[in-house]
């Protein structure tokens, strides 16, 4: 069951550095978050003629999702993303939306 969560009441960054825009589900062993990318602020500056969401911001979103999971499960400040690696198999851009 998803607890009531106001993202503005969490410790997440504000403004353009907040990547997570919604929480779809939360369980003890995981969380599913959403990231609205249809009009993301990076598109006008990151390859404007062929906009794509930078992978570093996708990794940032994963870190924010991990932190939200910790927040909701009562482990605030304990989990840390020490090292992250990723393989991006398809681009994330304005047409994908989320």
C-alpha positions as CSV (number, residue, x, y, z in Angstrom):
1,X,0.0,0.0,0.0
2,X,1.3,3.4,-0.9
3,X,1.5,5.8,2.1
4,X,0.3,9.4,1.5
5,X,3.3,11.2,0.3
6,X,3.8,14.9,-0.5
7,X,7.0,15.1,-2.5
8,X,7.4,18.8,-1.5
9,X,7.5,17.7,2.2
10,X,10.5,15.4,1.6
11,X,14.2,16.2,1.4
12,X,14.3,15.9,-2.4
13,X,15.8,18.8,-4.3
14,X,13.6,21.5,-5.5
15,X,13.3,23.1,-8.9
16,X,15.1,21.7,-11.9
17,X,17.1,19.1,-9.9
18,X,14.1,17.2,-8.7
19,X,13.8,14.3,-11.1
20,X,11.2,12.1,-9.4
21,X,7.7,13.5,-10.1
22,X,5.5,10.7,-8.7
23,X,5.5,7.5,-6.7
24,X,3.4,4.8,-8.3
25,X,4.0,2.0,-5.7
26,X,5.9,1.3,-2.5
27,X,6.6,-2.0,-0.8
28,X,9.1,-3.1,1.8
29,X,11.4,-4.4,-0.9
30,X,11.0,-1.7,-3.6
31,X,9.6,1.4,-5.0
32,X,8.3,2.5,-8.4
33,X,8.7,6.2,-9.2
34,X,7.8,8.2,-12.2
35,X,9.7,11.0,-14.0
36,X,7.9,13.4,-16.2
37,X,10.1,14.1,-19.2
38,X,7.8,15.4,-21.9
39,X,8.9,19.0,-21.3
40,X,12.1,18.5,-19.3
41,X,14.2,21.6,-18.8
42,X,17.3,20.0,-20.4
43,X,15.9,19.7,-24.0
44,X,16.5,23.3,-25.1
45,X,20.2,23.0,-24.1
46,X,21.1,19.3,-24.5
47,X,21.3,18.6,-28.2
48,X,18.5,21.1,-29.0
49,X,18.2,19.7,-32.6
50,X,18.0,16.1,-31.3
51,X,16.8,16.4,-27.6
52,X,17.7,13.5,-25.3
53,X,17.6,13.3,-21.5
54,X,21.2,13.1,-20.1
55,X,22.0,9.7,-18.5
56,X,23.4,11.5,-15.5
57,X,19.9,12.8,-14.7
58,X,18.4,9.3,-15.0
59,X,21.0,8.1,-12.5
60,X,20.0,11.1,-10.3
61,X,16.4,10.0,-10.5
62,X,17.4,6.5,-9.4
63,X,19.2,8.0,-6.4
64,X,16.2,10.1,-5.5
65,X,13.9,7.0,-5.8
66,X,16.3,5.1,-3.5
67,X,16.2,8.0,-1.0
68,X,12.3,8.0,-1.2
69,X,12.2,4.3,-0.5
70,X,14.4,4.9,2.6
71,X,12.2,7.8,3.6
72,X,9.0,5.8,3.4
73,X,10.5,2.7,5.1
74,X,11.8,4.6,8.1
75,X,15.5,4.4,7.1
76,X,16.1,8.0,6.5
77,X,19.7,8.8,6.0
78,X,20.9,5.1,6.0
79,X,20.9,3.9,2.4
80,X,23.4,5.5,0.1
81,X,24.1,5.1,-3.6
82,X,27.8,4.7,-3.5
83,X,28.4,3.6,-7.0
84,X,26.0,3.4,-9.9
85,X,26.4,2.0,-13.4
86,X,23.8,1.9,-16.1
87,X,23.2,0.7,-19.6
88,X,20.8,2.8,-21.6
89,X,19.2,0.8,-24.3
90,X,16.9,3.4,-25.7
91,X,16.9,7.2,-25.6
92,X,14.6,9.1,-23.3
93,X,13.3,12.1,-25.0
94,X,10.2,14.3,-25.4
95,X,8.2,11.7,-27.3
96,X,8.4,9.1,-24.5
97,X,6.8,11.4,-21.9
98,X,7.8,9.4,-18.8
